[in-house]
Structures are given as C-alpha cells and as structure tokens.
Amino acid sequence: MRIEHVALWTRDLERLRSFYETYFQASVGPRYVNERKQFTSYFLSFGSGARLEIMSKPVVVTVPEDSPPMGYAHLAISVGSREAVDSLAERFRREGLPVVDGPRQTGDGYYECVVLDPEGNRIEITV
C-alpha cells in the first residue's frame, strides 16, 4: 500500500496552484470542475511521484490561527540538501513570504525550515 495523494482546501485555487508550481516545481494536471457541486480542483505532481490535490468550493471556511485543526498538521517536502533548504528559505524571505521557523537542525534529526503556503498551511522544507 501507499498513500495516493493528500488534499488541501483553498479559497484561491489559482494562487495555491501557482505557489506549488513556483516554489516546489509541481507539475499541474488539468483543472477539474463539477458545476453541480460547485467544486474545482487540480492534481499537482512532484518529481518523487507524490501528488497533492488542491480543491475549492464556495463554502470553504478557515480555522482561527490560534486553534489548529484536528488532523492535518503540515506537509513535508524534501529538497535534497541543507544548501537547498537554506536557499529556498532565503528565497521565501527575499520575496516576503512567511518563514515561521528555521532553517535549523531538529531534535528528531531533520534539517528543516517551516514556511506557510498562501492559505497558511505549514510546509516543512527538509533534506
């Protein structure tokens, strides 16, 4: 068995698609639209074979920042080296995007930097 994909809700599908394309080299599949359900999505594929589905509906709501949602905590993306982690963290800072932690060596053995995507989802950029 393997996890086939992970899905995230978003209010701005095109903005989130562009973010993962720009910073994590995601390949974007065709836009899917279900008019009856007012549902739209994209599947994003990464070089490792991992896939992320980003989804949108008019009724998507947010959880207050100080109260994390049950379940989802973060998405970890390995970029291959400490230098690549540092470089991407610096790029985020230079472009005014939120870097919330690191780069640093964690107690459980990861070298990582934690950033936020446009919807505030935590992304661990790791080796």
C-alpha positions in Angstrom: 0.0 0.0 0.0 1.0 3.6 -0.4 -0.7 7.0 0.1 -2.0 8.0 -3.3 -2.4 11.7 -2.6 -3.1 14.4 0.1 -5.8 17.1 -0.5 -6.0 20.7 0.7 -8.9 23.1 0.6 -8.3 26.6 -0.7 -10.3 29.7 -1.3 -8.0 30.7 -4.2 -7.2 27.7 -6.4 -5.0 29.5 -8.9 -2.9 31.3 -6.3 -2.2 28.0 -4.5 -1.5 26.2 -7.8 1.0 28.9 -8.7 2.7 28.7 -5.3 3.4 25.0 -5.5 4.5 25.3 -9.2 6.8 28.2 -8.5 8.5 27.1 -5.3 8.3 23.3 -5.4 8.3 22.5 -9.2 4.9 20.8 -9.1 3.5 19.7 -12.4 -0.1 20.6 -12.7 -2.8 18.4 -14.2 -5.9 19.6 -15.9 -8.4 21.7 -14.0 -11.4 19.6 -12.9 -14.8 21.4 -12.5 -18.0 19.9 -11.1 -20.6 22.6 -11.7 -23.4 20.8 -9.8 -21.3 20.5 -6.7 -19.6 23.9 -7.2 -16.3 22.0 -6.8 -13.0 22.7 -8.7 -9.6 21.0 -8.2 -6.1 20.4 -9.6 -3.8 17.5 -9.0 -0.2 18.6 -8.5 2.6 16.0 -9.1 6.1 16.1 -7.7 9.2 14.5 -9.1 9.1 11.8 -6.5 5.7 10.6 -7.7 3.9 12.2 -4.7 0.7 14.1 -5.5 -1.3 16.9 -3.9 -4.9 17.7 -4.7 -5.9 21.3 -4.2 -9.7 21.8 -4.0 -12.1 24.7 -3.9 -15.8 25.3 -3.1 -17.6 28.5 -2.2 -18.3 27.1 1.3 -14.7 26.6 2.4 -14.1 28.2 5.8 -10.9 28.9 7.8 -10.0 27.8 11.4 -8.8 30.6 13.7 -5.0 30.9 13.6 -4.6 30.1 17.4 -6.6 26.9 17.1 -5.1 24.3 14.8 -7.5 22.0 13.0 -7.8 18.3 14.1 -5.8 16.1 11.7 -3.7 17.9 9.3 -0.5 19.4 10.8 1.9 20.0 7.9 3.2 18.9 4.5 6.9 17.9 4.4 8.8 18.4 1.1 12.3 17.1 0.8 14.6 19.3 -1.4 17.7 17.1 -1.2 20.3 19.1 0.7 20.9 21.6 3.5 22.0 24.1 0.9 18.7 23.7 -1.0 16.8 24.2 2.3 18.8 27.3 3.1 18.4 28.6 -0.5 14.6 28.2 -0.5 14.3 29.7 2.9 16.3 32.7 1.8 14.1 33.0 -1.4 10.9 33.0 0.7 12.3 35.8 2.9 13.5 37.8 -0.1 10.1 37.5 -1.7 8.3 38.5 1.5 6.8 35.1 2.2 6.4 33.8 5.8 9.2 31.7 7.2 8.0 30.6 10.6 10.9 28.5 11.8 14.5 27.7 10.8 16.4 26.7 9.0 17.6 24.5 11.9 18.5 21.0 12.9 15.6 19.5 14.9 15.8 17.2 17.8 14.4 14.3 15.8 17.2 14.6 13.2 15.7 16.7 10.4 17.3 19.8 8.9 14.3 21.9 8.1 12.7 25.3 7.5 9.0 25.8 8.1 7.1 28.1 5.7 3.4 28.9 5.1 1.7 28.5 1.8 -0.8 31.2 0.7 -3.6 29.5 2.8 -1.5 29.3 5.9 -0.7 25.6 5.6 2.6 24.7 7.2 5.2 23.3 4.9 8.4 21.7 6.3 11.2 22.1 3.7 13.6 19.3 4.6 16.7 17.4 3.5 
